[in-house]
């Protein structure tokens, strides 16, 4: 799966879960500051990424995922559905 495909799936999840205009989602979008996601929102989002991409995201790795671009890179490197 290409990084563009991963980005599009993540952007769709964000648009749906956080009710954000799909066109405003970029690689630089920050989960905590731009989405105002609390810890529960973020954990649920991480779980959805794991389900969607078949990737195991450890708690330590999740703590370091701050932007959409970082999530795309992580999924590209760790996805079971390549």
DRENTORKOL-3810 file (N, C-alpha, C; in nm, 4 decimals):
REM DRENTORKOL-3810
@n.u->0.0846; n.v->-0.1178; n.w->0.0000; ca.u->0.0000; ca.v->0.0000; ca.w->0.0000; c.u->0.0894; c.v->0.1245; c.w->0.0000
@n.u->0.0582; n.v->0.2193; n.w->-0.0873; ca.u->0.1410; ca.v->0.3395; ca.w->-0.0978; c.u->0.1098; c.v->0.4370; c.w->0.0160
@n.u->0.2015; n.v->0.5302; n.w->0.0368; ca.u->0.1800; ca.v->0.6314; ca.w->0.1408; c.u->0.0568; c.v->0.7164; c.w->0.1086
@n.u->0.0314; n.v->0.7410; n.w->-0.0203; ca.u->-0.0887; ca.v->0.8166; ca.w->-0.0580; c.u->-0.2159; c.v->0.7409; c.w->-0.0184
@n.u->-0.2163; n.v->0.6102; n.w->-0.0406; ca.u->-0.3325; ca.v->0.5296; ca.w->-0.0028; c.u->-0.3508; c.v->0.5293; c.w->0.1490
@n.u->-0.2400; n.v->0.5172; n.w->0.2212; ca.u->-0.2456; ca.v->0.5199; ca.w->0.3674; c.u->-0.2977; c.v->0.6549; c.w->0.4148
@n.u->-0.2434; n.v->0.7633; n.w->0.3581; ca.u->-0.2895; ca.v->0.8969; ca.w->0.3957; c.u->-0.4395; c.v->0.9107; c.w->0.3727
@n.u->-0.4871; n.v->0.8667; n.w->0.2576; ca.u->-0.6298; ca.v->0.8814; ca.w->0.2268; c.u->-0.7168; c.v->0.8050; c.w->0.3249
@n.u->-0.6753; n.v->0.6848; n.w->0.3631; ca.u->-0.7537; ca.v->0.6078; ca.w->0.4614; c.u->-0.7518; c.v->0.6765; c.w->0.5980
@n.u->-0.6345; n.v->0.7241; n.w->0.6396; ca.u->-0.6246; ca.v->0.7927; ca.w->0.7690; c.u->-0.7089; c.v->0.9203; c.w->0.7663
@n.u->-0.7010; n.v->0.9949; n.w->0.6557; ca.u->-0.7785; ca.v->1.1186; ca.w->0.6442; c.u->-0.9284; c.v->1.0901; c.w->0.6515
@n.u->-0.9728; n.v->0.9804; n.w->0.5898; ca.u->-1.1138; ca.v->0.9430; ca.w->0.5971; c.u->-1.1550; c.v->0.9119; c.w->0.7410
@n.u->-1.0693; n.v->0.8408; n.w->0.8127; ca.u->-1.0973; ca.v->0.8083; ca.w->0.9530; c.u->-1.1066; c.v->0.9361; c.w->1.0353
@n.u->-1.0119; n.v->1.0272; n.w->1.0165; ca.u->-1.0112; ca.v->1.1531; ca.w->1.0922; c.u->-1.1354; c.v->1.2353; c.w->1.0607
@n.u->-1.1691; n.v->1.2461; n.w->0.9321; ca.u->-1.2861; ca.v->1.3245; ca.w->0.8916; c.u->-1.4123; c.v->1.2702; c.w->0.9571
@n.u->-1.4236; n.v->1.1378; n.w->0.9612; ca.u->-1.5413; ca.v->1.0741; ca.w->1.0199; c.u->-1.5414; c.v->1.0840; c.w->1.1726
@n.u->-1.4314; n.v->1.0484; n.w->1.2337; ca.u->-1.4249; ca.v->1.0417; ca.w->1.3804; c.u->-1.4250; c.v->1.1799; c.w->1.4461
@n.u->-1.3545; n.v->1.2754; n.w->1.3863; ca.u->-1.3392; ca.v->1.4065; ca.w->1.4497; c.u->-1.4214; c.v->1.5161; c.w->1.3818
@n.u->-1.5046; n.v->1.4755; n.w->1.2841; ca.u->-1.5923; ca.v->1.5682; ca.w->1.2133; c.u->-1.5152; c.v->1.6885; c.w->1.1589
@n.u->-1.4086; n.v->1.6571; n.w->1.0864; ca.u->-1.3230; ca.v->1.7586; ca.w->1.0252; c.u->-1.3467; c.v->1.7545; c.w->0.8744
@n.u->-1.3467; n.v->1.8717; n.w->0.8119; ca.u->-1.3586; ca.v->1.8790; ca.w->0.6665; c.u->-1.2416; c.v->1.8034; c.w->0.6046
@n.u->-1.2700; n.v->1.7065; n.w->0.5195; ca.u->-1.1685; ca.v->1.6190; ca.w->0.4595; c.u->-1.0602; c.v->1.7000; c.w->0.3883
@n.u->-1.0984; n.v->1.8118; n.w->0.3275; ca.u->-1.0022; ca.v->1.8943; ca.w->0.2530; c.u->-0.9025; c.v->1.9658; c.w->0.3431
@n.u->-0.9302; n.v->1.9741; n.w->0.4722; ca.u->-0.8409; ca.v->2.0443; ca.w->0.5650; c.u->-0.7387; c.v->1.9513; c.w->0.6304
@n.u->-0.7449; n.v->1.8242; n.w->0.5976; ca.u->-0.6534; ca.v->1.7273; ca.w->0.6577; c.u->-0.5272; c.v->1.7187; c.w->0.5723
@n.u->-0.4138; n.v->1.7492; n.w->0.6357; ca.u->-0.2843; ca.v->1.7456; ca.w->0.5676; c.u->-0.1881; c.v->1.6581; c.w->0.6480
@n.u->-0.0712; n.v->1.6349; n.w->0.5927; ca.u->0.0306; ca.v->1.5570; ca.w->0.6637; c.u->0.0776; c.v->1.6283; c.w->0.7900
@n.u->0.0647; n.v->1.7598; n.w->0.7940; ca.u->0.1098; ca.v->1.8387; ca.w->0.9097; c.u->0.0050; c.v->1.8505; c.w->1.0195
@n.u->-0.1161; n.v->1.8015; n.w->0.9956; ca.u->-0.2219; ca.v->1.8129; ca.w->1.0962; c.u->-0.1792; c.v->1.7414; c.w->1.2244
@n.u->-0.1878; n.v->1.8116; n.w->1.3358; ca.u->-0.1472; ca.v->1.7571; ca.w->1.4652; c.u->-0.2709; c.v->1.7054; c.w->1.5384
@n.u->-0.2649; n.v->1.5804; n.w->1.5817; ca.u->-0.3805; ca.v->1.5182; ca.w->1.6456; c.u->-0.4249; c.v->1.5927; c.w->1.7715
@n.u->-0.3288; n.v->1.6311; n.w->1.8515; ca.u->-0.3638; ca.v->1.6884; ca.w->1.9814; c.u->-0.3975; c.v->1.8371; c.w->1.9740
@n.u->-0.3232; n.v->1.9133; n.w->1.8938; ca.u->-0.3491; ca.v->2.0575; ca.w->1.8900; c.u->-0.4512; c.v->2.0965; c.w->1.7844
@n.u->-0.4448; n.v->2.0359; n.w->1.6665; ca.u->-0.5376; ca.v->2.0742; ca.w->1.5596; c.u->-0.6747; c.v->2.0085; c.w->1.5731
@n.u->-0.6781; n.v->1.8886; n.w->1.6288; ca.u->-0.8058; ca.v->1.8181; ca.w->1.6434; c.u->-0.8641; c.v->1.8328; c.w->1.7829
@n.u->-0.7853; n.v->1.8847; n.w->1.8754; ca.u->-0.8287; ca.v->1.8983; ca.w->2.0139; c.u->-0.8760; c.v->1.7628; c.w->2.0677
@n.u->-0.8016; n.v->1.6575; n.w->2.0316; ca.u->-0.8364; ca.v->1.5211; ca.w->2.0733; c.u->-0.7894; c.v->1.4969; c.w->2.2160
@n.u->-0.8801; n.v->1.4472; n.w->2.2986; ca.u->-0.8376; ca.v->1.4104; ca.w->2.4341; c.u->-0.7795; c.v->1.2697; c.w->2.4295
@n.u->-0.7319; n.v->1.2220; n.w->2.5435; ca.u->-0.6615; ca.v->1.0931; ca.w->2.5449; c.u->-0.7517; c.v->0.9772; c.w->2.5030
@n.u->-0.8779; n.v->0.9821; n.w->2.5387; ca.u->-0.9703; ca.v->0.8736; ca.w->2.5008; c.u->-0.9937; c.v->0.8756; c.w->2.3499
@n.u->-1.0151; n.v->0.9951; n.w->2.2937; ca.u->-1.0316; ca.v->1.0073; ca.w->2.1482; c.u->-0.9104; c.v->0.9509; c.w->2.0760
@n.u->-0.7920; n.v->0.9847; n.w->2.1264; ca.u->-0.6689; ca.v->0.9423; ca.w->2.0610; c.u->-0.6514; c.v->0.7905; c.w->2.0685
@n.u->-0.6791; n.v->0.7321; n.w->2.1838; ca.u->-0.6681; ca.v->0.5863; ca.w->2.1984; c.u->-0.7648; c.v->0.5159; c.w->2.1035
@n.u->-0.8878; n.v->0.5655; n.w->2.0951; ca.u->-0.9850; ca.v->0.5050; ca.w->2.0039; c.u->-0.9391; c.v->0.5179; c.w->1.8593
@n.u->-0.8796; n.v->0.6321; n.w->1.8252; ca.u->-0.8270; ca.v->0.6535; ca.w->1.6910; c.u->-0.7137; c.v->0.5543; c.w->1.6607
@n.u->-0.6229; n.v->0.5356; n.w->1.7566; ca.u->-0.5124; ca.v->0.4406; ca.w->1.7395; c.u->-0.5670; c.v->0.2991; c.w->1.7196
@n.u->-0.6664; n.v->0.2607; n.w->1.7973; ca.u->-0.7269; ca.v->0.1278; ca.w->1.7829; c.u->-0.7891; c.v->0.1114; c.w->1.6445
@n.u->-0.8511; n.v->0.2164; n.w->1.5943; ca.u->-0.9095; ca.v->0.2102; ca.w->1.4603; c.u->-0.8013; c.v->0.1971; c.w->1.3534
@n.u->-0.6889; n.v->0.2666; n.w->1.3732; ca.u->-0.5769; ca.v->0.2500; ca.w->1.2796; c.u->-0.5273; c.v->0.1065; c.w->1.2809
@n.u->-0.5140; n.v->0.0478; n.w->1.3996; ca.u->-0.4680; ca.v->-0.0912; ca.w->1.4096; c.u->-0.5627; c.v->-0.1842; c.w->1.3342
@n.u->-0.6929; n.v->-0.1648; n.w->1.3523; ca.u->-0.7914; ca.v->-0.2496; ca.w->1.2844; c.u->-0.7884; c.v->-0.2299; c.w->1.1329
@n.u->-0.7777; n.v->-0.1053; n.w->1.0906; ca.u->-0.7816; ca.v->-0.0733; ca.w->0.9475; c.u->-0.6599; c.v->-0.1256; c.w->0.8734
@n.u->-0.5432; n.v->-0.1113; n.w->0.9355; ca.u->-0.4185; ca.v->-0.1442; ca.w->0.8651; c.u->-0.3529; c.v->-0.2734; c.w->0.9108
@n.u->-0.4071; n.v->-0.3397; n.w->1.0120; ca.u->-0.3457; ca.v->-0.4627; ca.w->1.0598; c.u->-0.2093; c.v->-0.4388; c.w->1.1211
@n.u->-0.1910; n.v->-0.3198; n.w->1.1775; ca.u->-0.0621; ca.v->-0.2829; ca.w->1.2366; c.u->-0.0752; c.v->-0.2807; c.w->1.3883
@n.u->0.0240; n.v->-0.3334; n.w->1.4552; ca.u->0.0313; ca.v->-0.3249; ca.w->1.6021; c.u->0.1009; c.v->-0.1938; c.w->1.6359
@n.u->0.0335; n.v->-0.1092; n.w->1.7116; ca.u->0.0923; ca.v->0.0194; ca.w->1.7511; c.u->0.1085; c.v->0.0182; c.w->1.9027
@n.u->0.2324; n.v->0.0082; n.w->1.9467; ca.u->0.2588; ca.v->0.0031; ca.w->2.0911; c.u->0.2237; c.v->0.1368; c.w->2.1556
@n.u->0.2057; n.v->0.1358; n.w->2.2868; ca.u->0.1763; ca.v->0.2598; ca.w->2.3593; c.u->0.2880; c.v->0.3618; c.w->2.3389
@n.u->0.4137; n.v->0.3153; n.w->2.3430; ca.u->0.5272; ca.v->0.4056; ca.w->2.3230; c.u->0.5242; c.v->0.4675; c.w->2.1839
@n.u->0.4951; n.v->0.3859; n.w->2.0835; ca.u->0.4884; ca.v->0.4373; ca.w->1.9466; c.u->0.3732; c.v->0.5361; c.w->1.9326
@n.u->0.2585; n.v->0.5043; n.w->1.9914; ca.u->0.1421; ca.v->0.5921; ca.w->1.9822; c.u->0.1711; c.v->0.7289; c.w->2.0432
@n.u->0.2449; n.v->0.7303; n.w->2.1535; ca.u->0.2782; ca.v->0.8571; ca.w->2.2182; c.u->0.3624; c.v->0.9458; c.w->2.1284
@n.u->0.4360; n.v->0.8866; n.w->2.0356; ca.u->0.5224; ca.v->0.9625; ca.w->1.9457; c.u->0.4548; c.v->0.9992; c.w->1.8136
@n.u->0.3304; n.v->0.9569; n.w->1.7961; ca.u->0.2567; ca.v->0.9921; ca.w->1.6744; c.u->0.1802; c.v->1.1217; c.w->1.7011
@n.u->0.2333; n.v->1.2305; n.w->1.6506; ca.u->0.1712; ca.v->1.3603; ca.w->1.6737; c.u->0.1004; c.v->1.4159; c.w->1.5517
@n.u->0.1482; n.v->1.3801; n.w->1.4334; ca.u->0.0890; ca.v->1.4344; ca.w->1.3113; c.u->0.0411; c.v->1.3216; c.w->1.2195
@n.u->-0.0399; n.v->1.3599; n.w->1.1231; ca.u->-0.0866; ca.v->1.2631; ca.w->1.0244; c.u->0.0328; c.v->1.2044; c.w->0.9488
@n.u->0.1307; n.v->1.2881; n.w->0.9151; ca.u->0.2491; ca.v->1.2399; ca.w->0.8437; c.u->0.3249; c.v->1.1340; c.w->0.9216
@n.u->0.3380; n.v->1.1535; n.w->1.0528; ca.u->0.4060; ca.v->1.0540; ca.w->1.1361; c.u->0.3267; c.v->0.9229; c.w->1.1384
@n.u->0.1947; n.v->0.9334; n.w->1.1424; ca.u->0.1111; ca.v->0.8133; ca.w->1.1413; c.u->0.1248; c.v->0.7398; c.w->1.0078
@n.u->0.1261; n.v->0.8152; n.w->0.8980; ca.u->0.1423; ca.v->0.7550; ca.w->0.7653; c.u->0.2751; c.v->0.6804; c.w->0.7583
@n.u->0.3833; n.v->0.7449; n.w->0.8025; ca.u->0.5148; ca.v->0.6814; ca.w->0.7989; c.u->0.5180; c.v->0.5554; c.w->0.8851
@n.u->0.4579; n.v->0.5625; n.w->1.0028; ca.u->0.4578; ca.v->0.4472; ca.w->1.0929; c.u->0.3802; c.v->0.3309; c.w->1.0288
@n.u->0.2626; n.v->0.3603; n.w->0.9776; ca.u->0.1811; ca.v->0.2550; ca.w->0.9152; c.u->0.2535; c.v->0.1960; c.w->0.7943
@n.u->0.3166; n.v->0.2813; n.w->0.7130; ca.u->0.3886; ca.v->0.2329; ca.w->0.5949; c.u->0.4996; c.v->0.1358; c.w->0.6346
@n.u->0.5614; n.v->0.1595; n.w->0.7484; ca.u->0.6707; ca.v->0.0745; ca.w->0.7946; c.u->0.6258; c.v->-0.0493; c.w->0.8713
@n.u->0.5043; n.v->-0.0449; n.w->0.9274; ca.u->0.4624; ca.v->-0.1509; ca.w->1.0185; c.u->0.3318; c.v->-0.2209; c.w->0.9826
@n.u->0.2755; n.v->-0.1908; n.w->0.8688; ca.u->0.1451; ca.v->-0.2477; ca.w->0.8325; c.u->0.1588; c.v->-0.3918; c.w->0.7862
@n.u->0.0623; n.v->-0.4735; n.w->0.8266; ca.u->0.0576; ca.v->-0.6119; ca.w->0.7804; c.u->-0.0079; c.v->-0.6194; c.w->0.6430
@n.u->-0.0846; n.v->-0.5152; n.w->0.6077; ca.u->-0.1573; ca.v->-0.5147; ca.w->0.4798; c.u->-0.0816; c.v->-0.4332; c.w->0.3771
@n.u->0.0373; n.v->-0.4790; n.w->0.3428; ca.u->0.1203; ca.v->-0.4045; ca.w->0.2468; c.u->0.0834; c.v->-0.4410; c.w->0.1046
END
